[in-house]
Amino acid sequence: MTLMPNLSSPRAQDNADDTAVYDARDLIVNGLKANIVLDGQTYTLRITRAGKLILTK
């Protein structure tokens, strides 16, 4: 399993509730997919040809 490098600070924060905002292309560095780990479970984030995001387990 390859871990993502530490992300830089979020680009912006939503003023209403201080939600961090990341550009998906910053997460998907190679343009294909990124693995995201939560509580030991690995999820795959992909950008489709149509520009949609898909998150799968």
PyMOL Python script that loads the backbone (N, CA, C, O; Angstrom):
from pymol import cmd

cmd.read_pdbstr("""\
ATOM      1  N   MET A   1       0.843  -1.166   0.000  1.00  0.00           N
ATOM      2  CA  MET A   1       0.000   0.000   0.000  1.00  0.00           C
ATOM      3  C   MET A   1       0.896   1.240   0.000  1.00  0.00           C
ATOM      4  O   MET A   1       1.833   1.335   0.792  1.00  0.00           O
ATOM      5  N   THR A   2       0.606   2.176  -0.882  1.00  0.00           N
ATOM      6  CA  THR A   2       1.341   3.424  -0.952  1.00  0.00           C
ATOM      7  C   THR A   2       0.557   4.514  -0.247  1.00  0.00           C
ATOM      8  O   THR A   2      -0.622   4.728  -0.530  1.00  0.00           O
ATOM      9  N   LEU A   3       1.212   5.195   0.661  1.00  0.00           N
ATOM     10  CA  LEU A   3       0.541   6.280   1.372  1.00  0.00           C
ATOM     11  C   LEU A   3       0.750   7.582   0.628  1.00  0.00           C
ATOM     12  O   LEU A   3       1.798   7.814   0.026  1.00  0.00           O
ATOM     13  N   MET A   4      -0.274   8.434   0.680  1.00  0.00           N
ATOM     14  CA  MET A   4      -0.164   9.743   0.057  1.00  0.00           C
ATOM     15  C   MET A   4       0.809  10.589   0.854  1.00  0.00           C
ATOM     16  O   MET A   4       0.869  10.478   2.078  1.00  0.00           O
ATOM     17  N   PRO A   5       1.578  11.440   0.170  1.00  0.00           N
ATOM     18  CA  PRO A   5       2.452  12.345   0.917  1.00  0.00           C
ATOM     19  C   PRO A   5       1.615  13.329   1.720  1.00  0.00           C
ATOM     20  O   PRO A   5       0.431  13.520   1.443  1.00  0.00           O
ATOM     21  N   ASN A   6       2.229  13.941   2.700  1.00  0.00           N
ATOM     22  CA  ASN A   6       1.496  14.939   3.489  1.00  0.00           C
ATOM     23  C   ASN A   6       1.000  16.040   2.573  1.00  0.00           C
ATOM     24  O   ASN A   6       1.749  16.556   1.744  1.00  0.00           O
ATOM     25  N   LEU A   7      -0.249  16.393   2.723  1.00  0.00           N
ATOM     26  CA  LEU A   7      -0.838  17.444   1.901  1.00  0.00           C
ATOM     27  C   LEU A   7      -0.444  18.804   2.439  1.00  0.00           C
ATOM     28  O   LEU A   7      -0.238  18.981   3.640  1.00  0.00           O
ATOM     29  N   SER A   8      -0.344  19.755   1.537  1.00  0.00           N
ATOM     30  CA  SER A   8      -0.104  21.115   1.973  1.00  0.00           C
ATOM     31  C   SER A   8      -1.377  21.656   2.616  1.00  0.00           C
ATOM     32  O   SER A   8      -2.412  20.989   2.624  1.00  0.00           O
ATOM     33  N   SER A   9      -1.294  22.824   3.134  1.00  0.00           N
ATOM     34  CA  SER A   9      -2.464  23.446   3.755  1.00  0.00           C
ATOM     35  C   SER A   9      -3.576  23.592   2.736  1.00  0.00           C
ATOM     36  O   SER A   9      -3.309  23.742   1.544  1.00  0.00           O
ATOM     37  N   PRO A  10      -4.823  23.549   3.190  1.00  0.00           N
ATOM     38  CA  PRO A  10      -5.934  23.723   2.254  1.00  0.00           C
ATOM     39  C   PRO A  10      -5.824  25.066   1.550  1.00  0.00           C
ATOM     40  O   PRO A  10      -5.295  26.031   2.102  1.00  0.00           O
ATOM     41  N   ARG A  11      -6.327  25.113   0.328  1.00  0.00           N
ATOM     42  CA  ARG A  11      -6.270  26.327  -0.482  1.00  0.00           C
ATOM     43  C   ARG A  11      -7.114  27.439   0.130  1.00  0.00           C
ATOM     44  O   ARG A  11      -6.749  28.614   0.069  1.00  0.00           O
ATOM     45  N   ALA A  12      -8.224  27.065   0.710  1.00  0.00           N
ATOM     46  CA  ALA A  12      -9.134  28.061   1.283  1.00  0.00           C
ATOM     47  C   ALA A  12      -9.976  27.381   2.347  1.00  0.00           C
ATOM     48  O   ALA A  12      -9.945  26.159   2.492  1.00  0.00           O
ATOM     49  N   GLN A  13     -10.721  28.176   3.082  1.00  0.00           N
ATOM     50  CA  GLN A  13     -11.670  27.638   4.040  1.00  0.00           C
ATOM     51  C   GLN A  13     -13.007  28.312   3.808  1.00  0.00           C
ATOM     52  O   GLN A  13     -13.082  29.512   3.544  1.00  0.00           O
ATOM     53  N   ASP A  14     -14.066  27.513   3.913  1.00  0.00           N
ATOM     54  CA  ASP A  14     -15.411  28.059   3.783  1.00  0.00           C
ATOM     55  C   ASP A  14     -15.704  28.864   5.044  1.00  0.00           C
ATOM     56  O   ASP A  14     -15.605  28.336   6.152  1.00  0.00           O
ATOM     57  N   ASN A  15     -16.056  30.110   4.890  1.00  0.00           N
ATOM     58  CA  ASN A  15     -16.270  30.983   6.050  1.00  0.00           C
ATOM     59  C   ASN A  15     -17.445  30.567   6.916  1.00  0.00           C
ATOM     60  O   ASN A  15     -17.463  30.864   8.111  1.00  0.00           O
ATOM     61  N   ALA A  16     -18.426  29.885   6.340  1.00  0.00           N
ATOM     62  CA  ALA A  16     -19.622  29.527   7.106  1.00  0.00           C
ATOM     63  C   ALA A  16     -19.311  28.529   8.218  1.00  0.00           C
ATOM     64  O   ALA A  16     -19.828  28.663   9.327  1.00  0.00           O
ATOM     65  N   ASP A  17     -18.468  27.526   7.935  1.00  0.00           N
ATOM     66  CA  ASP A  17     -18.218  26.498   8.950  1.00  0.00           C
ATOM     67  C   ASP A  17     -16.751  26.049   9.023  1.00  0.00           C
ATOM     68  O   ASP A  17     -16.462  24.987   9.573  1.00  0.00           O
ATOM     69  N   ASP A  18     -15.839  26.834   8.482  1.00  0.00           N
ATOM     70  CA  ASP A  18     -14.399  26.538   8.526  1.00  0.00           C
ATOM     71  C   ASP A  18     -14.031  25.206   7.885  1.00  0.00           C
ATOM     72  O   ASP A  18     -13.075  24.561   8.317  1.00  0.00           O
ATOM     73  N   THR A  19     -14.770  24.781   6.863  1.00  0.00           N
ATOM     74  CA  THR A  19     -14.467  23.549   6.152  1.00  0.00           C
ATOM     75  C   THR A  19     -13.265  23.758   5.236  1.00  0.00           C
ATOM     76  O   THR A  19     -13.238  24.706   4.451  1.00  0.00           O
ATOM     77  N   ALA A  20     -12.271  22.877   5.332  1.00  0.00           N
ATOM     78  CA  ALA A  20     -11.107  22.961   4.453  1.00  0.00           C
ATOM     79  C   ALA A  20     -11.519  22.618   3.026  1.00  0.00           C
ATOM     80  O   ALA A  20     -12.378  21.762   2.815  1.00  0.00           O
ATOM     81  N   VAL A  21     -10.905  23.287   2.043  1.00  0.00           N
ATOM     82  CA  VAL A  21     -11.209  23.054   0.636  1.00  0.00           C
ATOM     83  C   VAL A  21      -9.936  22.620  -0.070  1.00  0.00           C
ATOM     84  O   VAL A  21      -8.918  23.310   0.000  1.00  0.00           O
ATOM     85  N   TYR A  22      -9.988  21.468  -0.757  1.00  0.00           N
ATOM     86  CA  TYR A  22      -8.872  20.955  -1.533  1.00  0.00           C
ATOM     87  C   TYR A  22      -9.313  20.776  -2.975  1.00  0.00           C
ATOM     88  O   TYR A  22     -10.450  20.379  -3.227  1.00  0.00           O
ATOM     89  N   ASP A  23      -8.443  21.059  -3.911  1.00  0.00           N
ATOM     90  CA  ASP A  23      -8.708  20.762  -5.310  1.00  0.00           C
ATOM     91  C   ASP A  23      -8.433  19.272  -5.513  1.00  0.00           C
ATOM     92  O   ASP A  23      -7.371  18.786  -5.123  1.00  0.00           O
ATOM     93  N   ALA A  24      -9.364  18.549  -6.110  1.00  0.00           N
ATOM     94  CA  ALA A  24      -9.217  17.100  -6.294  1.00  0.00           C
ATOM     95  C   ALA A  24      -7.953  16.764  -7.069  1.00  0.00           C
ATOM     96  O   ALA A  24      -7.331  15.731  -6.820  1.00  0.00           O
ATOM     97  N   ARG A  25      -7.568  17.619  -7.999  1.00  0.00           N
ATOM     98  CA  ARG A  25      -6.357  17.346  -8.786  1.00  0.00           C
ATOM     99  C   ARG A  25      -5.088  17.458  -7.943  1.00  0.00           C
ATOM    100  O   ARG A  25      -4.054  16.900  -8.310  1.00  0.00           O
ATOM    101  N   ASP A  26      -5.154  18.170  -6.820  1.00  0.00           N
ATOM    102  CA  ASP A  26      -4.022  18.204  -5.892  1.00  0.00           C
ATOM    103  C   ASP A  26      -3.906  16.877  -5.145  1.00  0.00           C
ATOM    104  O   ASP A  26      -2.806  16.470  -4.772  1.00  0.00           O
ATOM    105  N   LEU A  27      -5.031  16.203  -4.925  1.00  0.00           N
ATOM    106  CA  LEU A  27      -5.017  14.903  -4.259  1.00  0.00           C
ATOM    107  C   LEU A  27      -4.590  13.806  -5.216  1.00  0.00           C
ATOM    108  O   LEU A  27      -3.901  12.864  -4.824  1.00  0.00           O
ATOM    109  N   ILE A  28      -5.001  13.927  -6.474  1.00  0.00           N
ATOM    110  CA  ILE A  28      -4.708  12.925  -7.493  1.00  0.00           C
ATOM    111  C   ILE A  28      -3.526  13.424  -8.316  1.00  0.00           C
ATOM    112  O   ILE A  28      -3.687  13.905  -9.437  1.00  0.00           O
ATOM    113  N   VAL A  29      -2.342  13.300  -7.740  1.00  0.00           N
ATOM    114  CA  VAL A  29      -1.137  13.893  -8.298  1.00  0.00           C
ATOM    115  C   VAL A  29      -0.798  13.342  -9.683  1.00  0.00           C
ATOM    116  O   VAL A  29      -0.394  14.108 -10.558  1.00  0.00           O
ATOM    117  N   ASN A  30      -0.952  12.045  -9.901  1.00  0.00           N
ATOM    118  CA  ASN A  30      -0.567  11.447 -11.177  1.00  0.00           C
ATOM    119  C   ASN A  30      -1.668  11.543 -12.227  1.00  0.00           C
ATOM    120  O   ASN A  30      -1.489  11.070 -13.350  1.00  0.00           O
ATOM    121  N   GLY A  31      -2.796  12.144 -11.884  1.00  0.00           N
ATOM    122  CA  GLY A  31      -3.888  12.313 -12.829  1.00  0.00           C
ATOM    123  C   GLY A  31      -4.785  11.108 -12.965  1.00  0.00           C
ATOM    124  O   GLY A  31      -5.765  11.158 -13.709  1.00  0.00           O
ATOM    125  N   LEU A  32      -4.481  10.013 -12.264  1.00  0.00           N
ATOM    126  CA  LEU A  32      -5.259   8.791 -12.407  1.00  0.00           C
ATOM    127  C   LEU A  32      -6.100   8.474 -11.185  1.00  0.00           C
ATOM    128  O   LEU A  32      -7.326   8.398 -11.258  1.00  0.00           O
ATOM    129  N   LYS A  33      -5.427   8.292 -10.068  1.00  0.00           N
ATOM    130  CA  LYS A  33      -6.155   7.916  -8.857  1.00  0.00           C
ATOM    131  C   LYS A  33      -5.317   8.223  -7.629  1.00  0.00           C
ATOM    132  O   LYS A  33      -4.104   8.417  -7.710  1.00  0.00           O
ATOM    133  N   ALA A  34      -6.002   8.262  -6.480  1.00  0.00           N
ATOM    134  CA  ALA A  34      -5.337   8.454  -5.195  1.00  0.00           C
ATOM    135  C   ALA A  34      -5.951   7.486  -4.200  1.00  0.00           C
ATOM    136  O   ALA A  34      -7.154   7.228  -4.238  1.00  0.00           O
ATOM    137  N   ASN A  35      -5.134   6.953  -3.316  1.00  0.00           N
ATOM    138  CA  ASN A  35      -5.635   6.104  -2.246  1.00  0.00           C
ATOM    139  C   ASN A  35      -5.789   6.956  -0.998  1.00  0.00           C
ATOM    140  O   ASN A  35      -4.900   7.729  -0.641  1.00  0.00           O
ATOM    141  N   ILE A  36      -6.932   6.803  -0.342  1.00  0.00           N
ATOM    142  CA  ILE A  36      -7.231   7.538   0.882  1.00  0.00           C
ATOM    143  C   ILE A  36      -7.516   6.506   1.962  1.00  0.00           C
ATOM    144  O   ILE A  36      -8.334   5.608   1.761  1.00  0.00           O
ATOM    145  N   VAL A  37      -6.852   6.625   3.100  1.00  0.00           N
ATOM    146  CA  VAL A  37      -7.007   5.655   4.187  1.00  0.00           C
ATOM    147  C   VAL A  37      -7.788   6.298   5.325  1.00  0.00           C
ATOM    148  O   VAL A  37      -7.492   7.413   5.754  1.00  0.00           O
ATOM    149  N   LEU A  38      -8.796   5.566   5.805  1.00  0.00           N
ATOM    150  CA  LEU A  38      -9.594   6.004   6.952  1.00  0.00           C
ATOM    151  C   LEU A  38      -9.801   4.802   7.857  1.00  0.00           C
ATOM    152  O   LEU A  38     -10.394   3.803   7.450  1.00  0.00           O
ATOM    153  N   ASP A  39      -9.315   4.899   9.075  1.00  0.00           N
ATOM    154  CA  ASP A  39      -9.461   3.819  10.067  1.00  0.00           C
ATOM    155  C   ASP A  39      -9.016   2.473   9.522  1.00  0.00           C
ATOM    156  O   ASP A  39      -9.678   1.460   9.747  1.00  0.00           O
ATOM    157  N   GLY A  40      -7.893   2.457   8.803  1.00  0.00           N
ATOM    158  CA  GLY A  40      -7.344   1.206   8.295  1.00  0.00           C
ATOM    159  C   GLY A  40      -7.978   0.710   7.006  1.00  0.00           C
ATOM    160  O   GLY A  40      -7.517  -0.282   6.442  1.00  0.00           O
ATOM    161  N   GLN A  41      -9.015   1.369   6.529  1.00  0.00           N
ATOM    162  CA  GLN A  41      -9.673   0.995   5.271  1.00  0.00           C
ATOM    163  C   GLN A  41      -9.149   1.907   4.159  1.00  0.00           C
ATOM    164  O   GLN A  41      -9.044   3.119   4.343  1.00  0.00           O
ATOM    165  N   THR A  42      -8.823   1.319   3.006  1.00  0.00           N
ATOM    166  CA  THR A  42      -8.310   2.090   1.882  1.00  0.00           C
ATOM    167  C   THR A  42      -9.409   2.323   0.858  1.00  0.00           C
ATOM    168  O   THR A  42     -10.094   1.390   0.440  1.00  0.00           O
ATOM    169  N   TYR A  43      -9.568   3.571   0.464  1.00  0.00           N
ATOM    170  CA  TYR A  43     -10.544   3.970  -0.543  1.00  0.00           C
ATOM    171  C   TYR A  43      -9.776   4.533  -1.738  1.00  0.00           C
ATOM    172  O   TYR A  43      -8.687   5.085  -1.575  1.00  0.00           O
ATOM    173  N   THR A  44     -10.339   4.393  -2.930  1.00  0.00           N
ATOM    174  CA  THR A  44      -9.707   4.911  -4.132  1.00  0.00           C
ATOM    175  C   THR A  44     -10.538   6.058  -4.683  1.00  0.00           C
ATOM    176  O   THR A  44     -11.743   5.920  -4.896  1.00  0.00           O
ATOM    177  N   LEU A  45      -9.887   7.185  -4.910  1.00  0.00           N
ATOM    178  CA  LEU A  45     -10.529   8.358  -5.488  1.00  0.00           C
ATOM    179  C   LEU A  45     -10.041   8.496  -6.921  1.00  0.00           C
ATOM    180  O   LEU A  45      -8.836   8.542  -7.167  1.00  0.00           O
ATOM    181  N   ARG A  46     -10.976   8.562  -7.873  1.00  0.00           N
ATOM    182  CA  ARG A  46     -10.637   8.686  -9.295  1.00  0.00           C
ATOM    183  C   ARG A  46     -11.397   9.854  -9.906  1.00  0.00           C
ATOM    184  O   ARG A  46     -12.485  10.214  -9.457  1.00  0.00           O
ATOM    185  N   ILE A  47     -10.799  10.437 -10.941  1.00  0.00           N
ATOM    186  CA  ILE A  47     -11.482  11.436 -11.752  1.00  0.00           C
ATOM    187  C   ILE A  47     -11.801  10.763 -13.089  1.00  0.00           C
ATOM    188  O   ILE A  47     -10.906  10.246 -13.758  1.00  0.00           O
ATOM    189  N   THR A  48     -13.075  10.771 -13.472  1.00  0.00           N
ATOM    190  CA  THR A  48     -13.482  10.138 -14.733  1.00  0.00           C
ATOM    191  C   THR A  48     -13.137  11.041 -15.914  1.00  0.00           C
ATOM    192  O   THR A  48     -12.769  12.203 -15.738  1.00  0.00           O
ATOM    193  N   ARG A  49     -13.261  10.486 -17.120  1.00  0.00           N
ATOM    194  CA  ARG A  49     -13.040  11.288 -18.328  1.00  0.00           C
ATOM    195  C   ARG A  49     -14.031  12.434 -18.425  1.00  0.00           C
ATOM    196  O   ARG A  49     -13.740  13.468 -19.026  1.00  0.00           O
ATOM    197  N   ALA A  50     -15.207  12.247 -17.829  1.00  0.00           N
ATOM    198  CA  ALA A  50     -16.240  13.288 -17.849  1.00  0.00           C
ATOM    199  C   ALA A  50     -16.021  14.339 -16.751  1.00  0.00           C
ATOM    200  O   ALA A  50     -16.812  15.274 -16.627  1.00  0.00           O
ATOM    201  N   GLY A  51     -14.953  14.191 -15.955  1.00  0.00           N
ATOM    202  CA  GLY A  51     -14.655  15.159 -14.919  1.00  0.00           C
ATOM    203  C   GLY A  51     -15.417  14.964 -13.626  1.00  0.00           C
ATOM    204  O   GLY A  51     -15.530  15.891 -12.824  1.00  0.00           O
ATOM    205  N   LYS A  52     -15.943  13.764 -13.414  1.00  0.00           N
ATOM    206  CA  LYS A  52     -16.672  13.438 -12.181  1.00  0.00           C
ATOM    207  C   LYS A  52     -15.726  12.711 -11.226  1.00  0.00           C
ATOM    208  O   LYS A  52     -14.737  12.115 -11.650  1.00  0.00           O
ATOM    209  N   LEU A  53     -16.045  12.770  -9.933  1.00  0.00           N
ATOM    210  CA  LEU A  53     -15.261  12.045  -8.935  1.00  0.00           C
ATOM    211  C   LEU A  53     -15.953  10.756  -8.560  1.00  0.00           C
ATOM    212  O   LEU A  53     -17.175  10.713  -8.412  1.00  0.00           O
ATOM    213  N   ILE A  54     -15.160   9.693  -8.404  1.00  0.00           N
ATOM    214  CA  ILE A  54     -15.680   8.404  -7.934  1.00  0.00           C
ATOM    215  C   ILE A  54     -14.815   7.974  -6.755  1.00  0.00           C
ATOM    216  O   ILE A  54     -13.589   7.935  -6.861  1.00  0.00           O
ATOM    217  N   LEU A  55     -15.446   7.655  -5.642  1.00  0.00           N
ATOM    218  CA  LEU A  55     -14.769   7.143  -4.458  1.00  0.00           C
ATOM    219  C   LEU A  55     -15.262   5.727  -4.218  1.00  0.00           C
ATOM    220  O   LEU A  55     -16.452   5.510  -3.991  1.00  0.00           O
ATOM    221  N   THR A  56     -14.343   4.754  -4.268  1.00  0.00           N
ATOM    222  CA  THR A  56     -14.713   3.358  -4.062  1.00  0.00           C
ATOM    223  C   THR A  56     -13.879   2.748  -2.950  1.00  0.00           C
ATOM    224  O   THR A  56     -12.791   3.225  -2.628  1.00  0.00           O
ATOM    225  N   LYS A  57     -14.411   1.693  -2.377  1.00  0.00           N
ATOM    226  CA  LYS A  57     -13.721   0.975  -1.303  1.00  0.00           C
ATOM    227  C   LYS A  57     -12.997  -0.204  -1.891  1.00  0.00           C
ATOM    228  O   LYS A  57     -12.346  -0.954  -1.164  1.00  0.00           O
TER     229      LYS A  57
END
""", "prot")
cmd.dss("prot")
cmd.show_as("cartoon", "prot")
cmd.util.cbc("prot")
cmd.orient("prot")
